Amino acid sequence: MHARRHAVIRSERRGNRTIGLAVALVVGGALAAGGVVLTGNNPTPTASSTQAPAPAQAAVGGAPEQPAGPPDCTGMVSGMDDRQKLAQRLMVGVDAADPAGAAAIVRDSQVGGIFIGGNDTALLRDDNLADVQKAADVPVAVGVDDEGGRVQRIDDLVGDLPSARAMAKKTPEQVTELARDRAQKLRDVGITWNLAPDVDVSDQPSNDVIGDRSFSDDPATVTKYALAWAEGQEQGGVYGMLKHFPGHGRSSGDSHKGEVSVPSLAELEKTDLKPYESLVGPGNPLDGRTGVMVGHLDVPGLTTDVPSSLEPATYQLLRTKYRFDGLVMTDDLGAMKAITDRFGLAASTTKALSAGADVALFSNVTQVSPLLDAAQKALDDGTIDRAGNDTAVARVLAAKGLCRR
């Protein structure tokens, strides 16, 4: 059964700028017959949204006319100014204990996404995320880490989810069903992106930085179970993210605590990068259906003065060798010492966006204006490429289901 999709038109005046974006607000599957017109931030059903659809009109030649799909991303992107575009490329942390504060962050900054960390569930109750969405000119991606085991966010609401390593003892079909059920529960509380599954190949002890977050130390097993999870998650209406490219499973430490090194790129290509080789890119099962998260890793043969998340060669590798054309985001730039010990928040933002990340992720609550100011300066001086910026924004909007590329 397909979930519903609503056509949304927003046109309003804010200060000296006019926002006019045709938006298909996706909850998953097929396009609904009716729409919703947003006036200001208050959704009002149109007549067609409360009536049964009219019979399809016959097109030339007698074939029924097909309903329109989501709009092309090019038109949506061209309707945005620089600040709006750059804001779409940020996912920032909000305090789940402060729903009003989360709405204020979105209202003031118009960021493309918010990240909910920790285990407080106030923001996920009483339809509070709907108020966050009402504060947005463009629907916001609401992201969490909900992998299972040590890394889960809604267990207090809906129950526990086993770790990846525990799930790999089940059949792939059982994992797909687990993922579908979990995604539906995430969607029910307003979450749209889950930064999972972890496709790291690892034999670390269970409680190590990756450990039982990995399905297996065998690339083929990781690939099989990551695919099972990703397919179920998609069926449940949530956008997923493979992580941590190019491979965190054999890391020397935890990037939350400091710099982390992994084996050389040549070694990673033999093992850690096999799931990406098999899952993403043209002809592979998750092509066009998932995002990828880049880790903060020092990789001999790939990185030099900066970790992989800020290194242009990392994104070139993913785009060229693995032919991935979907959304790429960084791991957390705001609370990991592998980044914060070396760069300020604004500097890491511009470095990530100019290196090739589509989205810069910050798990902690931070001031958004300085990030946007720095990104605007980088866009103006050519550090962030304008054509590349437009492409990145299109990827973000498409990953939200608002348009097609």
N, C-alpha and C positions, 0 to 999 in steps of 0.2 A: 504494500500500500504506500502510495506517495504522500508525503506531507505537503502542506499548502505553501504557496508562494503568493505574495501580494504585490501588485503594482503600486508604487508610491511615487507621487509627484510632489516635490517641495519647491516652492518659489516664494522667496521672501526678501525683504530689504533689511539689511543689518548695517547700520551706520551709513557709510558711503559705498557699500558694495551690495550687489544683488546676487543672491544665490538661486540658481534655477537648475536643479539636478533631477533628471528622470532616473528613478531608482527602483529596481525590482528587489524588494526585500524578501530574501529567500529564507525559508525555514526548511527547505529540502525538496525535492521532487518536482511536481508539476506546477504550472501557472494557474492560479485561481481565476475564476471568471470575473470576479469583481475587484475593485481597488480601494485604496484609502487615500484620501487627499489630506495632506498635512498642512494645516494653517497655523503658522507659528510653530509651536511644539505640541499641538493637540491633534491627535488623529481623529478624523471625522469620516465615518463610512459614507461612501457614495451610494446612490440608489442601486447601482449594479451590484454592490457588495452585499446587499440584503435581499436580492432577488435571484431566482434561478436563472442560469445562463440562457440566452436566446439560442435557438437552433443555429448551427453553423451555416453561413451563407455559401452558396455555391460559387466557386471561382470560375474563370473562363475554362471551358472544357468539362464543366460539371463536377469537378472534384471539390469537396468541402474545403473552405478556407481554414487554414491552421491558425490557432491562437498565437499571438506574438510572444516571442521569448524575451529574455532580458535585453536591455539595450547594449549597443557596442560601447566598450570602455573608452574609446577615443573621444567620443562626445562628452562623456562625463568628466574626463580629465581636462579637456580644453575649457570646460565651464568653471574651472577652479582657478583661483589666483595662487601665487607662489606659496603663501603662508598656509593656505588650505591643503595644498599638495604635500608640503613637508609635514604638516600635522598628521596626515594619513599614514606617514611612515614611522610613527612613534606608537609604541604600546607601553603605557606607564602604569606603575603600581598604584593601587588604591587601597585604602584601609577598609577591610570588610566589616569592621565594627562601626563604620561611619558612612551609612548610605547617603546622607545629605552631602558629605564631603566628596564622595565619589561623583555624584551628579554635578557638583560645583566644578570639579576638575574638568569634566567633559564640557560643561557649558562655557567655561572660560578659555579653554585651549583648543577644543574641537579635535582632540587627538583621534587617530584612527582606531586605537584599541586601548583597553584597560586590562590589567593583569591582577588577578585576585590570588594572593598568597596566604599562607597561614591556614588556620583551621576555624576561624570565626565564621559564622554563617549568617550574620544579620543581613548582609547585603543580598543573600540568596533567599531570603524569606519575604513574605508579605508583598510580593511583586515589586520589590525595591529596584531591581534591575530595569524594570519598565520605566521607572522615573529617570534612570540614567540614560536610557535610549531617547526619551523625550527631550533631553537636554542637548541632543546631537543633531546637527544639520544633516549628517550622513550617518547611517546606522553604525554603531560601534562594535568592533570585534571584542568579545568578552572572553579572555583567556585564562586558563588554569593549567597547573601540572596535576594530572590525575592519572598516574601510571599504575597505581596499585602498590600494595606493600607499604614501604616506608614513605612513599610519595603519593599521597591522595588527599583530596580536598573536600569531598562531600560525604565522607563516611559517617559523620555525625548525623547527617540527614537521611541517608539511604542505605547505610551499611558498608561493611568492609569489602575491599577488592583485593584478591591475591596479588602477590608480586609477579613480575614477568617470569622469573625462574620457576615459581610454583605453577604458573599458567602453562608453561612448556611441558608439564607432566600430564596435561589434558590433551584432547585431540584438537586439531586446528578448528574443527567445526564448533566445538565447545567454546573455544576462545572467541570465535566470531560472535557467538550468541552472547557471551559475557560482555564483549565490547559494544554490541548493539544495545543491550539493555542499559549499560552504563551511560552510553551517549544519549539515549533517550531521557535518562534521569538528569543528566547535565543540561540538556536542552530544556527540560521542563522547568528548571530554575533560572533559565536565561543565559546559560553559558553556551557560546557558539564555537570556540576554538579550544581544543585540548592539545597541549604541547607534548604529545605522545603519539606513537610508541617510541621507546628507546631501542635503537637498532645497534647499539654498541655490542661488540663481540668481546666477551669477558669471562675469565675464570676466577676473578677476584673473590675473596671471601664475601659472604652475603652482606655483611655490614660495611664493606668498603664503599668508596665513593660511587662506583657503579654497582659492583656486586650483584645482588639479586634483582637489580633493575634491568639487568640483561637477561634475555631469554636463554642464552647459551654461550659456550665458548666455541661453538661450531657455526661458521657463517651460514651454512645451508639451513640449519635449524632456526637461527635468528631470522633469516629471510622468510621462512615458511610461517613462523608465528607472528612476525611483524605484519606480514600481508594479511593473515587472518584477523589480527586486531584492527588494522587499518580499514579493512572492508566492513567489519561490523560497526566500527565507529562512524564511517561514512553512511551506512544504512540507518544509523540512529540520528543522523542529521547534524553531526559535529565535524568540523574541519580539523584534520590532524596534522602532526608535524613529526617527521623522522628526525632523530637526533642521536649523537652530537657529531656532526660531520667535522673532520674526516675520520673520527674514531677516538672515543674517550676510554675504551674498555681496557686498555693496557697502559693507563696513565700512571705517572710517577706520584701523583697526589691529587688534591681536591682544589679546583679553581676557585672555590669559595674562599680558600685560605691563602692562596698565593699562586705563583707561576707553576705551570704544569707542563711536563714534557711527555711525549709519546714516541714510539718507534719512528723511524724514518718513513718518508712517504713511500719509498720502494717496499718497505715491510708492510705498511698499512694496505697497500694495493693487493698484497697477497691474501689478506684476511679481513681486516676491519672494513675495507671499502667494498667488499663483495656484496653486502645487502643493497647498497646504493646502485651498484652495477646491475643488479638483477631486478630492482624494483622501479627505478625512476628512469625517465628518458623515453624516447619514442620506441614503441613496440613492447614496453615493459608494463606489468599489470597496474602500477600506480601512476602511470604517466598522466599528468594533468589533474590528479585527484588528491594530491597531498602537498604540504610544504616541507621544507627542510630547515633545521636549526643548526647553526655553526657554533662549535665550541670554542673556548678560549685556550688554545693549545699551542705549544711550541713544537713544531714538526720539522725535524731536519730534512732538508731537501724541498721544503715548501715555504716555511716562514723564516724571517731574518730578524728584524728589530721589533716586530710586533706579533702578538698572538694571532692565531688563524682567523679569528672573528674580525680582525682589522686589516688583514692581509689581502690585497687584491688578487694574488695568485690563488688563494683558496676559492674564491668565487669563480675565477676563470676555469679552475679545475672542474668545479661542479657544472658549470655551464657548457664547457667544451668537451672534456673527456666523457662526462656522464650525461651530457646533452639535456640537462634539466632546465626547463623553462618556466617553472612555477615559482611560488613565493619562497624567498629565503630570508630568515630572520636570525639575528644574533642570539646567543645565550645572554643571560642577564648582564647588562653593563653597569648596573647601579649598585650591586651588593656583592660582587665577586672581586676578591683582592687581586686576582690575576689581571684585572683591568684597573681597579681603583687605586692600587698601589703605584700605578705608572701613569695614569691619565685622569684628568678631570672629567666630569660627566659631559660637559659640552664638547670637549675635545674628542672623547670617545664616540659621541654621536656623529660628528662630522667625519671622523675617520671611518666609522662603520658604513655610513651611507655612501661616502665617496669610494670606498673599497668595493662595493657591490651588494651590500645587504639591502634588501627591500624594506625591512623593518628593524629598527633598533629597539630592543626590549629593556625595560627597567622594571624590576620587581618591586622596588621600594617607592614610597611616595616622595616625589621630588618636584621642584618647581619646573614647570614645562616651558615657560617663556624663555629662559636662558638657553635651553636646548634649541628652540625654534629660532632664536636670534642668531645663534652660532651657525645653524644650518642655512639660514637665509644669507648670511655673509658668505658662506662657502659656495652657495649657489650663485651669488652675484659675481664672485671672483673666479668662477670656473672650476673650483675644487670639486664641487658636485656638478656633474654633467647634466645639462638641462634635458636633453633627449633621454638620457638614462633615468633621470628623475621621473619623467612622464611614464616611462615604461614600468618603473617600480610602483608608481601609484596605481597604474592599471592592474598590476598583479595583485596589489592589496585589495582593490575593489572587487576584482574577480574572485579572490579567495573568500571574500565576504558573501559572494553570490549576488552582487549588485549589478553586474554587467558581464559581458562575455568578451574575451580577447580574440 
